[in-house]
Amino acid sequence: EQSKLCRMADPAFSLSPTKKWHLESSKLFPKRRKGRKLAALHLPNTSEVKTVTQTLERLGYDLVSITSELPGVRWGGSLTPESWAGMSNQVDLVVTVSFHECIFAIKQGNPVLVIDAKRNRFNPETGMSKTRCLMRDLGLETSNHLNPFMEKFDSAVIEEKVEASMAQDYYLAKCRADQMGEDYIASLRKIASAL
């Protein structure tokens, strides 16, 4: 079951960034302030997430929530599908619970940190989740994934993961994600030819 979870095809892999993605997302995100970085957050309002937001602010990030209001974090407003897919180009770092945001960021070669901050998003016995499997498949599990319920979780660990995510070279992960997209399209063609 774990290998099926890690290898399931997803149509998002077959999408390629477009100019429309970048134009739509540029309308919604604030310009970076001088000397500050910008992080987009897609996280639930929990005590663990409060530690994340405080750590990011201490590291010099301005924060924009893309899903809901987090205390002390600006809400970015409603996103169109294009602005959602292109948002990673408007920020320095995406911090998310979302599988698809991971794909969009990686496909554009942009930094992403995945935090399994919802208990219903991972197996409590193994710690496995779709996002963790994705990060493993892309060679980024150690540097770009964090589960506050299954491993040490404090400001120092968050800072270490943010620094690792920002220092990561995403070229190889982008190539792997592109290959997953090609594999997805090939599987659809194979199914269509069998009909």
Accessible surface in RSA format (square Angstrom, percent):
REM  Atomic radii and reference values for relative SASA: ProtOr
REM  Chains: A
REM  Algorithm: Lee & Richards
REM  Probe-radius: 1.40
REM  Slices: 20
REM RES _ NUM      All-atoms   Total-Side   Main-Chain    Non-polar    All polar
REM                ABS   REL    ABS   REL    ABS   REL    ABS   REL    ABS   REL
RES GLU A   1   180.36 103.5 140.02 105.9  40.34  96.1  54.99 106.4 125.37 102.4
RES GLN A   2    82.24  46.0  73.49  53.7   8.75  20.8  31.71  67.5  50.52  38.3
RES SER A   3    78.10  66.0  69.58  92.9   8.52  19.6  49.17 104.7  28.93  40.5
RES LYS A   4   150.47  73.4 145.03  89.0   5.44  12.9  93.40  84.1  57.07  60.8
RES LEU A   5    61.64  34.3  49.62  35.5  12.02  30.2  51.51  36.2  10.13  27.3
RES CYS A   6    15.43  11.7   7.24   8.1   8.19  19.2   5.72  14.5   9.71  10.5
RES ARG A   7   167.81  70.5 140.51  71.6  27.30  65.0  61.62  84.2 106.19  64.4
RES MET A   8   136.56  70.7 116.98  77.4  19.58  46.6  98.01  83.3  38.56  51.1
RES ALA A   9    65.57  60.3  31.48  48.6  34.08  77.5  39.05  55.0  26.51  70.2
RES ASP A  10    21.71  15.2  21.43  21.3   0.28   0.7   2.51   5.9  19.20  19.1
RES PRO A  11    74.78  54.5  74.62  68.0   0.16   0.6  74.64  61.6   0.14   0.9
RES ALA A  12     6.59   6.1   3.66   5.7   2.93   6.7   4.94   7.0   1.65   4.4
RES PHE A  13     7.93   4.0   7.93   4.9   0.00   0.0   7.93   4.8   0.00   0.0
RES SER A  14    33.59  28.4  13.10  17.5  20.49  47.2   4.02   8.6  29.57  41.4
RES LEU A  15    82.48  45.9  80.44  57.5   2.04   5.1  82.06  57.6   0.43   1.1
RES SER A  16    73.04  61.7  64.78  86.5   8.26  19.0  34.51  73.5  38.53  54.0
RES PRO A  17    49.50  36.1  28.06  25.6  21.44  78.0  28.06  23.2  21.44 133.3
RES THR A  18    63.73  45.3  56.54  57.3   7.19  17.1  62.00  83.3   1.72   2.6
RES LYS A  19   172.03  83.9 165.98 101.8   6.06  14.4 109.82  98.8  62.22  66.3
RES LYS A  20   115.02  56.1 110.57  67.8   4.45  10.6  63.41  57.1  51.62  55.0
RES TRP A  21    21.23   8.5  21.23  10.3   0.00   0.0   5.94   3.2  15.30  24.8
RES HIS A  22    56.86  31.1  55.71  38.7   1.14   2.9  40.01  41.2  16.84  19.6
RES LEU A  23   115.10  64.1 114.42  81.9   0.68   1.7 114.69  80.5   0.41   1.1
RES GLU A  24    35.34  20.3  34.28  25.9   1.06   2.5   1.66   3.2  33.67  27.5
RES SER A  25     0.00   0.0   0.00   0.0   0.00   0.0   0.00   0.0   0.00   0.0
RES SER A  26    42.87  36.2  32.21  43.0  10.66  24.5  20.96  44.6  21.90  30.7
RES LYS A  27   152.36  74.3 113.62  69.7  38.74  92.2  84.20  75.8  68.16  72.6
RES LEU A  28    53.10  29.6  45.01  32.2   8.09  20.3  47.81  33.6   5.29  14.2
RES PHE A  29    13.48   6.7   1.62   1.0  11.85  30.8   2.43   1.5  11.04  31.6
RES PRO A  30    45.43  33.1  30.12  27.5  15.32  55.7  41.10  33.9   4.34  26.9
RES LYS A  31   173.80  84.8 156.65  96.1  17.14  40.8 117.45 105.7  56.35  60.0
RES ARG A  32   109.83  46.1  82.22  41.9  27.61  65.7  36.56  50.0  73.27  44.4
RES ARG A  33   144.07  60.5 136.00  69.3   8.08  19.2  67.59  92.4  76.48  46.4
RES LYS A  34   206.97 101.0 172.13 105.6  34.84  82.9 125.47 112.9  81.50  86.8
RES GLY A  35    81.15 100.1   0.00   N/A  81.15 100.1  44.30 121.6  36.85  82.5
RES ARG A  36    74.22  31.2  64.85  33.1   9.37  22.3  23.19  31.7  51.04  30.9
RES LYS A  37    80.48  39.3  79.71  48.9   0.77   1.8  44.00  39.6  36.48  38.9
RES LEU A  38     3.62   2.0   3.62   2.6   0.00   0.0   3.62   2.5   0.00   0.0
RES ALA A  39     0.00   0.0   0.00   0.0   0.00   0.0   0.00   0.0   0.00   0.0
RES ALA A  40     0.36   0.3   0.00   0.0   0.36   0.8   0.17   0.2   0.19   0.5
RES LEU A  41     0.00   0.0   0.00   0.0   0.00   0.0   0.00   0.0   0.00   0.0
RES HIS A  42    34.66  18.9  34.66  24.1   0.00   0.0  22.77  23.5  11.90  13.8
RES LEU A  43     2.52   1.4   0.00   0.0   2.52   6.3   1.42   1.0   1.10   3.0
RES PRO A  44    24.98  18.2  15.80  14.4   9.18  33.4  24.55  20.3   0.43   2.7
RES ASN A  45    98.58  68.0  68.93  66.6  29.65  71.4  17.34  41.7  81.24  78.5
RES THR A  46    43.35  30.8  31.77  32.2  11.58  27.6  41.56  55.8   1.79   2.7
RES SER A  47    87.22  73.7  70.22  93.7  17.00  39.2  53.16 113.2  34.06  47.7
RES GLU A  48    44.60  25.6  41.60  31.5   3.00   7.1  14.29  27.6  30.31  24.7
RES VAL A  49     3.24   2.1   3.24   2.9   0.00   0.0   3.24   2.8   0.00   0.0
RES LYS A  50   127.40  62.2 122.79  75.3   4.61  11.0  70.05  63.1  57.35  61.1
RES THR A  51    40.45  28.8  40.04  40.6   0.41   1.0  15.45  20.8  25.00  37.8
RES VAL A  52     0.68   0.4   0.68   0.6   0.00   0.0   0.68   0.6   0.00   0.0
RES THR A  53    11.49   8.2  11.49  11.6   0.00   0.0   3.81   5.1   7.68  11.6
RES GLN A  54    97.48  54.5  90.97  66.5   6.51  15.5  35.92  76.4  61.56  46.7
RES THR A  55     1.58   1.1   1.10   1.1   0.48   1.1   0.48   0.6   1.10   1.7
RES LEU A  56     0.14   0.1   0.14   0.1   0.00   0.0   0.14   0.1   0.00   0.0
RES GLU A  57    75.88  43.6  67.48  51.0   8.41  20.0  22.57  43.7  53.31  43.5
RES ARG A  58   144.09  60.5 108.24  55.2  35.85  85.4  78.66 107.5  65.43  39.7
RES LEU A  59    37.65  21.0  22.47  16.1  15.18  38.2  27.25  19.1  10.41  28.0
RES GLY A  60    15.99  19.7   0.00   N/A  15.99  19.7  15.87  43.5   0.13   0.3
RES TYR A  61     2.50   1.2   2.42   1.4   0.08   0.2   0.85   0.6   1.65   2.0
RES ASP A  62    28.64  20.1  25.15  25.0   3.50   8.3  18.57  43.7  10.07  10.0
RES LEU A  63    13.35   7.4   1.80   1.3  11.55  29.0   1.80   1.3  11.55  31.1
RES VAL A  64     1.18   0.8   1.18   1.1   0.00   0.0   1.18   1.0   0.00   0.0
RES SER A  65     0.00   0.0   0.00   0.0   0.00   0.0   0.00   0.0   0.00   0.0
RES ILE A  66    10.61   6.0   0.95   0.7   9.66  23.3   0.95   0.7   9.66  26.2
RES THR A  67    57.70  41.0  29.89  30.3  27.81  66.3  32.36  43.5  25.34  38.3
RES SER A  68    53.33  45.1  48.38  64.6   4.95  11.4  41.47  88.3  11.86  16.6
RES GLU A  69   133.37  76.6 118.65  89.8  14.72  35.0  34.82  67.4  98.54  80.5
RES LEU A  70     5.73   3.2   1.97   1.4   3.76   9.5   2.31   1.6   3.42   9.2
RES PRO A  71   101.09  73.7  73.98  67.4  27.12  98.6  87.01  71.8  14.08  87.5
RES GLY A  72    77.97  96.2   0.00   N/A  77.97  96.2  44.94 123.3  33.04  74.0
RES VAL A  73    13.38   8.8   0.70   0.6  12.67  30.5   2.65   2.3  10.73  29.1
RES ARG A  74   126.72  53.2 110.78  56.5  15.95  38.0  62.95  86.0  63.77  38.7
RES TRP A  75   111.49  44.7  93.93  45.5  17.56  41.2  93.71  50.0  17.78  28.9
RES GLY A  76     8.40  10.4   0.00   N/A   8.40  10.4   1.92   5.3   6.48  14.5
RES GLY A  77    16.89  20.8   0.00   N/A  16.89  20.8  16.12  44.2   0.77   1.7
RES SER A  78    92.69  78.3  71.82  95.8  20.87  48.1  47.55 101.3  45.14  63.2
RES LEU A  79    41.78  23.3   9.85   7.0  31.94  80.3  10.84   7.6  30.94  83.3
RES THR A  80    56.96  40.5  53.23  54.0   3.73   8.9  56.87  76.4   0.09   0.1
RES PRO A  81   103.64  75.5  96.33  87.8   7.31  26.6 100.77  83.2   2.86  17.8
RES GLU A  82    47.52  27.3  46.71  35.3   0.81   1.9   7.23  14.0  40.29  32.9
RES SER A  83     0.26   0.2   0.26   0.4   0.00   0.0   0.26   0.6   0.00   0.0
RES TRP A  84    74.24  29.8  73.62  35.6   0.62   1.5  68.75  36.7   5.49   8.9
RES ALA A  85     4.61   4.2   4.32   6.7   0.29   0.7   4.32   6.1   0.29   0.8
RES GLY A  86     0.00   0.0   0.00   N/A   0.00   0.0   0.00   0.0   0.00   0.0
RES MET A  87     3.62   1.9   3.62   2.4   0.00   0.0   3.62   3.1   0.00   0.0
RES SER A  88     3.54   3.0   1.89   2.5   1.65   3.8   1.89   4.0   1.65   2.3
RES ASN A  89    55.18  38.1  30.96  29.9  24.21  58.3  12.20  29.4  42.98  41.5
RES GLN A  90    36.86  20.6  33.08  24.2   3.77   9.0   1.44   3.1  35.42  26.9
RES VAL A  91     7.91   5.2   0.25   0.2   7.66  18.5   0.25   0.2   7.66  20.8
RES ASP A  92    33.71  23.6  28.17  28.0   5.54  13.1   5.07  11.9  28.63  28.6
RES LEU A  93     0.39   0.2   0.00   0.0   0.39   1.0   0.39   0.3   0.00   0.0
RES VAL A  94     0.90   0.6   0.90   0.8   0.00   0.0   0.90   0.8   0.00   0.0
RES VAL A  95     0.03   0.0   0.03   0.0   0.00   0.0   0.03   0.0   0.00   0.0
RES THR A  96     0.00   0.0   0.00   0.0   0.00   0.0   0.00   0.0   0.00   0.0
RES VAL A  97     1.36   0.9   0.63   0.6   0.73   1.8   0.63   0.5   0.73   2.0
RES SER A  98     9.06   7.7   8.64  11.5   0.42   1.0   3.38   7.2   5.68   8.0
RES PHE A  99    22.19  11.1  20.99  13.0   1.20   3.1  20.99  12.7   1.20   3.4
RES HIS A 100    58.37  31.9  58.37  40.6   0.00   0.0  34.13  35.2  24.24  28.2
RES GLU A 101     2.12   1.2   0.37   0.3   1.75   4.2   0.55   1.1   1.56   1.3
RES CYS A 102     0.00   0.0   0.00   0.0   0.00   0.0   0.00   0.0   0.00   0.0
RES ILE A 103     0.14   0.1   0.00   0.0   0.14   0.3   0.14   0.1   0.00   0.0
RES PHE A 104    12.89   6.5  12.89   8.0   0.00   0.0  12.89   7.8   0.00   0.0
RES ALA A 105     0.24   0.2   0.12   0.2   0.11   0.3   0.12   0.2   0.11   0.3
RES ILE A 106     0.00   0.0   0.00   0.0   0.00   0.0   0.00   0.0   0.00   0.0
RES LYS A 107    11.08   5.4  10.71   6.6   0.37   0.9   2.32   2.1   8.75   9.3
RES GLN A 108    25.98  14.5   2.44   1.8  23.54  56.1   7.26  15.5  18.72  14.2
RES GLY A 109    31.06  38.3   0.00   N/A  31.06  38.3  10.57  29.0  20.49  45.9
RES ASN A 110    23.35  16.1  23.35  22.6   0.00   0.0   1.20   2.9  22.15  21.4
RES PRO A 111    25.10  18.3  24.61  22.4   0.49   1.8  24.61  20.3   0.49   3.1
RES VAL A 112     0.00   0.0   0.00   0.0   0.00   0.0   0.00   0.0   0.00   0.0
RES LEU A 113     0.27   0.1   0.27   0.2   0.00   0.0   0.27   0.2   0.00   0.0
RES VAL A 114     0.00   0.0   0.00   0.0   0.00   0.0   0.00   0.0   0.00   0.0
RES ILE A 115     0.50   0.3   0.50   0.4   0.00   0.0   0.50   0.4   0.00   0.0
RES ASP A 116     1.75   1.2   1.58   1.6   0.16   0.4   0.16   0.4   1.58   1.6
RES ALA A 117     1.97   1.8   0.15   0.2   1.82   4.1   0.15   0.2   1.82   4.8
RES LYS A 118    71.35  34.8  66.91  41.1   4.43  10.6  31.77  28.6  39.58  42.2
RES ARG A 119   162.20  68.1 148.37  75.6  13.83  32.9  61.72  84.4 100.48  60.9
RES ASN A 120   132.72  91.5  93.29  90.2  39.42  94.9  46.86 112.8  85.86  83.0
RES ARG A 121    89.41  37.5  72.48  36.9  16.93  40.3  25.93  35.4  63.48  38.5
RES PHE A 122    17.75   8.9   3.77   2.3  13.97  36.4   9.54   5.8   8.21  23.5
RES ASN A 123    66.80  46.1  58.49  56.5   8.31  20.0  17.20  41.4  49.60  47.9
RES PRO A 124   102.65  74.8  88.39  80.6  14.26  51.8  88.64  73.2  14.00  87.0
RES GLU A 125   157.06  90.2 124.63  94.3  32.43  77.2  44.48  86.0 112.58  91.9
RES THR A 126    69.61  49.5  47.95  48.6  21.65  51.6  53.24  71.5  16.37  24.7
RES GLY A 127     0.14   0.2   0.00   N/A   0.14   0.2   0.14   0.4   0.00   0.0
RES MET A 128    11.59   6.0   9.59   6.3   2.00   4.8   5.17   4.4   6.42   8.5
RES SER A 129     4.16   3.5   1.24   1.7   2.92   6.7   4.16   8.9   0.00   0.0
RES LYS A 130   101.21  49.4  96.97  59.5   4.23  10.1  55.69  50.1  45.52  48.5
RES THR A 131     4.98   3.5   4.62   4.7   0.36   0.9   4.13   5.5   0.86   1.3
RES ARG A 132    59.59  25.0  59.59  30.4   0.00   0.0   1.69   2.3  57.90  35.1
RES CYS A 133     1.64   1.2   1.64   1.8   0.00   0.0   1.64   4.2   0.00   0.0
RES LEU A 134     5.66   3.1   2.44   1.7   3.21   8.1   5.01   3.5   0.65   1.7
RES MET A 135     0.00   0.0   0.00   0.0   0.00   0.0   0.00   0.0   0.00   0.0
RES ARG A 136    97.07  40.8  84.53  43.1  12.54  29.8  43.17  59.0  53.89  32.7
RES ASP A 137    22.76  15.9   5.22   5.2  17.54  41.5   5.07  11.9  17.70  17.6
RES LEU A 138     2.34   1.3   0.07   0.1   2.27   5.7   0.07   0.1   2.27   6.1
RES GLY A 139    49.22  60.7   0.00   N/A  49.22  60.7  22.75  62.4  26.48  59.3
RES LEU A 140     2.83   1.6   2.24   1.6   0.59   1.5   2.83   2.0   0.00   0.0
RES GLU A 141    39.14  22.5  34.91  26.4   4.23  10.1  16.80  32.5  22.34  18.2
RES THR A 142   120.62  85.8 109.69 111.2  10.93  26.0  81.68 109.7  38.94  58.9
RES SER A 143    20.76  17.5  17.65  23.6   3.11   7.2  18.34  39.1   2.42   3.4
RES ASN A 144     0.00   0.0   0.00   0.0   0.00   0.0   0.00   0.0   0.00   0.0
RES HIS A 145     6.52   3.6   4.65   3.2   1.87   4.8   0.60   0.6   5.92   6.9
RES LEU A 146     0.00   0.0   0.00   0.0   0.00   0.0   0.00   0.0   0.00   0.0
RES ASN A 147     1.35   0.9   1.35   1.3   0.00   0.0   1.34   3.2   0.00   0.0
RES PRO A 148    16.44  12.0   0.00   0.0  16.44  59.7   0.00   0.0  16.44 102.2
RES PHE A 149    48.13  24.1  14.17   8.8  33.96  88.4  20.22  12.3  27.91  79.9
RES MET A 150    80.93  41.9  46.06  30.5  34.87  83.0  40.18  34.2  40.75  54.0
RES GLU A 151    77.66  44.6  57.50  43.5  20.16  48.0  36.03  69.7  41.63  34.0
RES LYS A 152   146.74  71.6 125.92  77.3  20.82  49.6  86.22  77.6  60.52  64.5
RES PHE A 153    39.68  19.9  13.33   8.3  26.35  68.6  13.33   8.1  26.35  75.4
RES ASP A 154    50.65  35.5  48.43  48.2   2.22   5.2  31.48  74.1  19.17  19.1
RES SER A 155    39.64  33.5  37.25  49.7   2.39   5.5  34.37  73.2   5.27   7.4
RES ALA A 156    67.59  62.1  55.99  86.4  11.60  26.4  61.34  86.4   6.25  16.6
RES VAL A 157    25.26  16.6  24.59  22.3   0.67   1.6  25.23  21.9   0.03   0.1
RES ILE A 158     0.00   0.0   0.00   0.0   0.00   0.0   0.00   0.0   0.00   0.0
RES GLU A 159    45.83  26.3  45.83  34.7   0.00   0.0   7.41  14.3  38.42  31.4
RES GLU A 160   116.03  66.6 110.95  83.9   5.08  12.1  36.29  70.2  79.74  65.1
RES LYS A 161    23.89  11.7  23.89  14.7   0.00   0.0  11.85  10.7  12.03  12.8
RES VAL A 162     3.38   2.2   3.38   3.1   0.00   0.0   3.38   2.9   0.00   0.0
RES GLU A 163    96.20  55.2  90.07  68.1   6.14  14.6  40.76  78.8  55.44  45.3
RES ALA A 164    33.89  31.2  23.34  36.0  10.55  24.0  31.51  44.4   2.38   6.3
RES SER A 165     0.00   0.0   0.00   0.0   0.00   0.0   0.00   0.0   0.00   0.0
RES MET A 166    67.75  35.1  46.30  30.6  21.45  51.1  46.52  39.5  21.24  28.1
RES ALA A 167    88.77  81.6  50.90  78.5  37.88  86.2  62.00  87.3  26.77  70.9
RES GLN A 168    57.24  32.0  41.71  30.5  15.54  37.0   5.30  11.3  51.95  39.4
RES ASP A 169   108.32  75.9  93.04  92.6  15.28  36.1  44.68 105.2  63.64  63.5
RES TYR A 170    11.40   5.3   7.34   4.2   4.05  10.5   7.43   5.6   3.96   4.9
RES TYR A 171   154.29  72.0 147.77  84.1   6.52  17.0 110.63  83.1  43.66  53.8
RES LEU A 172   104.18  58.0 102.97  73.7   1.21   3.0 102.97  72.3   1.21   3.2
RES ALA A 173     2.36   2.2   0.92   1.4   1.43   3.3   0.92   1.3   1.43   3.8
RES LYS A 174    68.09  33.2  68.09  41.8   0.00   0.0  41.83  37.6  26.26  28.0
RES CYS A 175    47.36  35.8  40.78  45.5   6.59  15.5  21.06  53.4  26.30  28.4
RES ARG A 176    89.44  37.6  85.03  43.3   4.41  10.5  27.89  38.1  61.55  37.3
RES ALA A 177     0.17   0.2   0.17   0.3   0.00   0.0   0.17   0.2   0.00   0.0
RES ASP A 178    41.10  28.8  38.51  38.3   2.59   6.1  19.77  46.5  21.33  21.3
RES GLN A 179    90.19  50.4  89.03  65.1   1.17   2.8  39.19  83.4  51.00  38.7
RES MET A 180    45.11  23.4  40.22  26.6   4.89  11.6  38.31  32.6   6.79   9.0
RES GLY A 181     2.11   2.6   0.00   N/A   2.11   2.6   2.11   5.8   0.00   0.0
RES GLU A 182   106.11  60.9  99.29  75.1   6.82  16.2  40.84  79.0  65.27  53.3
RES ASP A 183    77.20  54.1  71.01  70.7   6.19  14.6  28.24  66.5  48.95  48.8
RES TYR A 184    37.93  17.7  35.94  20.4   1.99   5.2  16.89  12.7  21.04  25.9
RES ILE A 185    60.87  34.6  60.87  45.3   0.00   0.0  60.87  43.8   0.00   0.0
RES ALA A 186    55.82  51.3  48.82  75.3   7.00  15.9  51.55  72.6   4.28  11.3
RES SER A 187    46.23  39.1  41.45  55.3   4.78  11.0  40.19  85.6   6.04   8.5
RES LEU A 188    83.45  46.5  80.06  57.3   3.40   8.5  80.39  56.5   3.07   8.3
RES ARG A 189   166.60  70.0 160.51  81.8   6.09  14.5  62.25  85.1 104.36  63.2
RES LYS A 190   157.45  76.8 151.14  92.7   6.31  15.0  99.51  89.6  57.94  61.7
RES ILE A 191   102.67  58.4  99.30  74.0   3.37   8.1 102.47  73.8   0.20   0.5
RES ALA A 192    62.66  57.6  49.13  75.8  13.52  30.8  50.06  70.5  12.60  33.4
RES SER A 193    94.41  79.8  56.58  75.5  37.83  87.1  51.93 110.6  42.48  59.5
RES ALA A 194    87.93  80.8  47.07  72.6  40.85  92.9  57.63  81.2  30.30  80.3
RES LEU A 195   176.11  98.1 114.76  82.1  61.35 154.2 141.65  99.5  34.46  92.7
END  Absolute sums over single chains surface
CHAIN  1 A    10120.8       8236.6       1884.2       5699.8       4421.0
END  Absolute sums over all chains
TOTAL         10120.8       8236.6       1884.2       5699.8       4421.0
